Amino acid sequence: MTPRKRTFVRILLLMMAGVSVWAAVDLWGPRTTNLRQFDPDDVAQRETEMWRSYYDRQRIRMSAEMADLLLHQYNLPLLRSYRDKVARLELEWWIIHRQRASHTSGDLEAALALLAAGI
């Protein structure tokens, strides 16, 4: 292997190691968030966009909008906002809210409580 190729491989390996460390910290590093510090107008706008995506059956767009909300309003890290259980809990309460007639009394409250605990 030529010196130039060796240098390229070393740089590439260092970059991959750096991205791996960032991803590990982003996914599993400790985080705190304060639910009292949020912008209600921004949350309302983002939730309106999510509802539009839901009714337009744009599931991928809705998922991205949910992750964006978790990232910007609840301070979840970038990667964690896409794979975190909070996104599933957010979707679950939406479904229960939308289909209240097929759920028992208290399901919506329980789903919202789980979401708040997850955040």
QUIURZI-V541241 format. One record per residue. RES is the residue in three letters. PHI is phi in whole degrees, 0 to 359 (* if undefined). D_FIRST is the distance of its C-alpha to the first C-alpha in Angstrom with 1 decimal. Layout:
BEGIN
res: (RES RES)
phi: (PHI PHI)
d_first: (D_FIRST D_FIRST)
END
This chain:
BEGIN
res: (MET THR PRO ARG LYS ARG THR PHE VAL ARG ILE LEU LEU LEU MET MET ALA GLY VAL SER VAL TRP ALA ALA VAL ASP LEU TRP GLY PRO ARG THR THR ASN LEU ARG GLN PHE ASP PRO ASP ASP VAL ALA GLN ARG GLU THR GLU MET TRP ARG SER TYR TYR ASP ARG GLN ARG ILE ARG MET SER ALA GLU MET ALA ASP LEU LEU LEU HIS GLN TYR ASN LEU PRO LEU LEU ARG SER TYR ARG ASP LYS VAL ALA ARG LEU GLU LEU GLU TRP TRP ILE ILE HIS ARG GLN ARG ALA SER HIS THR SER GLY ASP LEU GLU ALA ALA LEU ALA LEU LEU ALA ALA GLY ILE)
phi: (* 285 303 294 293 298 297 299 297 297 298 299 296 297 296 296 296 298 296 295 295 301 296 297 294 297 279 238 291 293 218 232 215 243 293 279 254 209 259 299 292 293 298 299 297 294 292 298 297 295 298 299 297 299 289 276 58 262 297 293 297 296 298 295 292 296 298 296 298 297 291 272 262 248 59 284 297 307 292 296 292 269 250 291 296 298 297 293 294 298 295 300 292 299 296 298 299 291 243 303 297 265 242 281 300 97 297 296 299 296 295 294 295 297 298 299 294 294 291)
d_first: (0.0 3.8 6.6 8.2 6.3 6.5 10.0 10.8 10.2 12.2 14.8 15.1 15.7 18.2 19.9 20.3 21.7 24.1 25.3 25.8 27.8 29.9 30.6 31.7 34.0 35.3 36.1 37.5 38.2 41.9 43.8 47.4 49.4 52.9 54.7 57.4 55.0 54.4 55.4 58.0 58.0 54.3 54.5 57.4 55.5 52.4 54.6 56.4 53.2 52.3 55.7 55.4 52.1 53.7 56.7 54.5 52.6 49.3 47.8 44.2 45.6 48.0 45.2 43.3 46.5 47.2 43.8 44.4 47.8 46.4 43.7 46.0 49.4 48.5 45.4 43.2 39.5 37.7 36.1 39.1 41.4 39.9 39.7 42.6 45.7 47.7 46.8 48.2 51.3 51.8 51.8 54.1 56.8 56.6 57.2 60.1 61.6 61.3 62.8 65.3 67.9 65.8 65.1 67.5 69.0 66.6 63.4 62.6 63.4 61.3 58.3 58.6 59.0 55.8 53.9 55.2 54.3 50.8 50.3)
END
